[in-house]
Structure formats: C-alpha cells, structure tokens
Amino acid sequence: MVTRSKIHGHNRRSSEREPADSPGVRFYVIGGWLPSLTAALGGYRQIMNMELCIGCAGLFPRKEGDTHRYLESSPGCAEACGRLFAQHYEHMDIYGDVYRLANDAYAVQHPGRPSRQTINSAAIHLIRLCLTIEQGLPAKYANDAVLAAGQRKEDYWWLKPPVLKGSITVADFVEAMPPEEHRKLLRRWAGSAWEAWAEHHDTIRQWLPAKWKRHAG
C-alpha cells in the first residue's frame, strides 16, 4: 500500500524521492546535518594531526623536526618555543624585563631525564622562579642571584617532576597577541609553572644563595 505524506505544503507519495532542489533537501544540505558533519570531520582531521608534548603536555601540530638536546619535548613544542623566544629577542624594548619568565617556565615544564645537566637546569630555573614569582624580586636582581646559584652546581639533586606541570604552556601564545596581554600571560605562565612544583618549594628555598635567603618566607 502506497501512502501519501504532506511535506512543505505539498502531497507526495512516501515511495517517491524528494527532488534535489526541493526546500527540504536544500535545508539539510545548506543548514542542517551536512555542514555539521563536514565541520566535525574537519575538526577530527585537525585533532589527528596534533600531538601532546611529552614535557609540558601542550597540544601541538604533529611534525618531524629537531628538539632541545636535554629539555625533552615534541618537535612542534620546540618549534613554538623557538618562535616565542625569537619574538622576545626581537622586541627587547617590550619584553626585556619579563622574557626570562618564558625561559624559566619552559625549562621547568621540560625537565628531561636525570643527569647532572638536567638537575642543574631545573634547579637554576626554579630558583629564579622562586625569587621572581614568590618573592617579587625584580628581574635584574633575580638574575644576579641565579649567577651566584650557578657557582654551586654540585649542591643540587634531582627533584621528581610533577605529573601536571602547569595549566599554561607555550601553546597558549600567539604572535598576534597585544604586547600587554602577552606580558600578563608570561607572568601567569611562570606562576603556573612555579606552583606545579609546590611539593619541592621548601627544598628550592633552601637552595637560594645566602645573600637572597632573607627574602624567602
């Protein structure tokens, strides 16, 4: 038995196909499931072309390329870091007092594997984060403290890195970001990285050079 249905004000047999140019078909193609499906497939392909960095767990394009020799990361993360650092060095008039926050945050989010070099790297960068973020020491004096800390490299030991190394990574930076917003995000990134190592804060405070220990709470 063939029935008739009424669609968009017209009677049509249920066994008949709706014309390709009918309002119903145009709705589904133009404003219905087809655009949504296309967008979903595009998003899926984009996600499949991304990978998590083994250091900071940020999401970056999947690619081949070089990485730092001991700050372990994905190639995409290393490339993003290189772009960010280059941006800072090209605009030192804007970022001269904050660019080291990026150096410190990136280093402690990519601590690598235990070795004398990675131990010293994490220690030095965590010391500077302690002084700048926790103690509020101006960048110039914090850097002087780090130079002093670098003379005692045998005094440090491996600190087990946190599983989560901060909610902000180098993936959050885009070149089109206004400078003041960029500066604020740098501070938040450094603060997030410092807080991630909270389990070791007491140890890091003890590592501060004697001249600067009075600043520690």
Secondary structure, DSSP 8 states (H G I E B T S, - for coil): ---EEEETTEEEETTS---TTSHHHHHHHHTSHHHHHHHHHHHHHHHHTEEE-TTT--EEE-------SSS---HHHHHHHHHHHHHHHHTHHHHTTTHHHHHHHHHHH---SSSHHHHHHHHHHHHHHIIIIIS---HHHHHHHHHHHGGGGGG-------SS--S--GGG--TTS-HHHHHHHHHHHHHHHHHHTGGGHHHHHHHS-HHHHTT--
